[in-house]
Amino acid sequence: MFKTRLFSGILLVIAALGLIITGGDLLFISTLLISYIGMFELYRIFHIEKELPGIAGYLGATVYYCHLRFSLFSDLMMFVLGLLILLMFVYVFTYPKYRTEQLLAAYFGVFYVAVMLSYVYQTRMLQTGAYIVWLIFLCSWGCDTCAYCVGVLIGRHKMSPKLSPKKSVEGAVGGVLGAALLTLIYGMIGREAMGLETVHVYLMAGISAIGALISMVGDLTASAIKRNYDIKDYGTLIPGHGGILDRFDSVIFTAPIIYFLAANFIL
């Protein structure tokens, strides 16, 4: 199991490297496809992955991504309300086929998966996005790795015993500090290439620390949904890791945070 997890993890990192370094249309299309898969995994819990509410959700994700490329809406609230109205049409004209929570899940899935994950692409497309985008992974996967190592070594106090018994306060602190340290090293090495002052590197480390904290909320959110519906993994797409949502649960939360913080405090 460990070898399978390690091998698939290495392949995942290589794929991420290739897509993010390339950027552009390839990253755009890949992010949309990953969003579809993640939404499918989430919708499967509510049994709408092949039903009208789920199809409306996939359509909503497609329209949102088209907006990213072609600026379809002058005000994004048009999309937010339009999607809600579309789902209410489905709810009303198929009544009583679908329950209220199924329609709410369809709406939630568009923003929780597709919209939030799109910030990986949006961050990459910033002025210095080729460098800044890596903060998303440094403060999600980096935090996860550091938290695991510190937790195994010195973890004593449970952070959320009912939700995730294996996670410790010590591990959480180690994850935050580890993410900040990794970002600091990354920033110092690439400072000249990024055209940043030293103060910006420290800002990057601080942003990663904030992102790492939020990444843990993302991880625990995914765990809470799984526990509520008594499932172990969202899928089996990534051997040893589970589904897209199992591997990208923290990235989903950190991507928009890194985008907004970097855009306001670094660029």
FENLINVEN-V62631 format. One record per backbone hydrogen bond with DSSP energy under -0.5 kcal/mol. CO is the residue of the C=O (numbers start at 1). NH is the residue of the N-H. E is the energy in kcal/mol with one decimal. If there is no record, write none. Layout:
((CO NH E) (CO NH E))
//
This chain:
((1 5 -2.6) (2 6 -2.7) (3 7 -2.8) (4 8 -2.5) (5 9 -2.0) (6 10 -2.3) (7 11 -2.2) (8 12 -2.2) (9 13 -2.2) (10 14 -2.4) (11 15 -2.5) (12 16 -2.5) (13 17 -2.7) (14 18 -2.4) (15 19 -2.5) (16 20 -2.6) (17 21 -2.4) (18 22 -1.9) (19 23 -2.8) (23 26 -0.7) (23 27 -1.4) (24 28 -2.2) (25 29 -2.9) (26 30 -2.2) (27 31 -2.6) (28 32 -1.9) (29 33 -2.5) (30 34 -2.7) (31 35 -2.1) (32 36 -2.3) (33 37 -2.1) (34 38 -2.6) (35 39 -2.8) (36 40 -2.6) (37 41 -2.4) (38 42 -2.1) (39 43 -3.4) (40 44 -1.9) (41 45 -0.7) (42 45 -1.0) (42 46 -0.7) (43 46 -0.7) (43 48 -2.1) (44 47 -0.9) (48 51 -1.0) (48 54 -0.6) (51 55 -2.5) (52 56 -2.6) (53 57 -1.8) (54 58 -2.5) (55 59 -2.4) (56 60 -2.4) (57 61 -2.3) (58 62 -2.2) (59 63 -2.6) (60 64 -2.3) (61 65 -2.3) (62 66 -2.1) (63 67 -2.1) (64 68 -1.6) (65 69 -1.3) (66 70 -3.0) (67 71 -2.3) (75 78 -2.1) (76 79 -0.7) (76 80 -2.0) (77 81 -2.7) (78 82 -1.9) (79 83 -2.6) (80 84 -1.5) (81 85 -2.6) (82 86 -2.3) (83 87 -2.3) (84 88 -1.9) (85 89 -2.0) (86 90 -2.0) (87 91 -2.4) (88 92 -2.7) (89 93 -2.7) (90 94 -0.9) (92 95 -0.8) (94 97 -2.6) (99 102 -0.7) (99 103 -1.4) (100 104 -2.3) (101 105 -2.1) (102 106 -1.8) (103 107 -2.0) (104 108 -2.9) (105 109 -2.5) (106 110 -1.0) (107 111 -1.1) (108 112 -3.2) (109 113 -2.0) (109 114 -1.0) (110 115 -2.5) (111 116 -1.7) (113 117 -2.2) (114 118 -1.4) (116 119 -1.1) (117 120 -2.0) (117 121 -0.6) (118 122 -2.4) (119 123 -2.1) (120 124 -1.9) (121 125 -1.4) (123 126 -1.6) (126 129 -1.7) (128 131 -1.7) (128 132 -2.4) (129 133 -2.3) (131 134 -1.0) (132 135 -2.2) (133 136 -1.2) (133 137 -0.6) (134 138 -2.3) (135 139 -2.3) (137 141 -0.7) (137 142 -2.1) (140 144 -2.3) (141 145 -2.3) (142 146 -2.4) (143 147 -2.9) (144 148 -2.0) (145 149 -2.2) (146 150 -2.6) (147 151 -2.5) (148 152 -2.4) (149 153 -1.8) (150 154 -3.1) (150 155 -0.6) (151 155 -1.5) (156 158 -0.6) (157 169 -3.1) (160 164 -3.3) (164 160 -0.6) (164 167 -1.7) (167 159 -2.2) (167 160 -0.6) (168 172 -2.1) (169 173 -2.5) (170 174 -2.5) (171 175 -2.4) (172 176 -2.2) (173 177 -2.6) (174 178 -2.4) (175 179 -2.4) (176 180 -2.2) (177 181 -2.5) (178 182 -2.8) (179 183 -2.1) (180 184 -2.3) (181 185 -2.5) (182 186 -2.6) (183 187 -3.2) (184 188 -2.4) (185 189 -2.2) (186 190 -2.3) (187 191 -0.7) (190 194 -2.3) (191 195 -1.0) (191 196 -2.2) (197 200 -0.8) (197 201 -1.2) (198 202 -1.7) (199 203 -1.8) (200 204 -2.4) (201 205 -2.0) (202 206 -2.2) (203 207 -2.7) (204 208 -2.5) (205 209 -1.9) (206 210 -2.1) (207 211 -2.9) (208 212 -2.6) (209 213 -1.8) (210 214 -2.1) (211 215 -2.3) (212 216 -1.4) (213 217 -1.0) (214 218 -2.0) (215 219 -2.3) (216 220 -2.5) (217 221 -2.4) (218 222 -2.0) (219 223 -1.8) (220 224 -2.6) (221 225 -2.2) (222 226 -2.0) (223 227 -2.6) (224 228 -2.5) (225 229 -1.5) (226 231 -2.4) (227 230 -0.9) (237 239 -0.7) (238 241 -2.4) (238 242 -2.3) (242 238 -3.1) (243 247 -1.4) (244 248 -2.8) (245 249 -0.6) (248 252 -2.5) (249 253 -0.6) (250 254 -2.2) (251 255 -2.5) (252 256 -0.6) (253 257 -0.8) (254 258 -2.9) (255 259 -2.2) (256 260 -2.4) (257 261 -2.5) (258 262 -2.7) (259 263 -2.3) (260 264 -1.4) (261 265 -2.4) (262 266 -2.0) (262 267 -2.3))
//
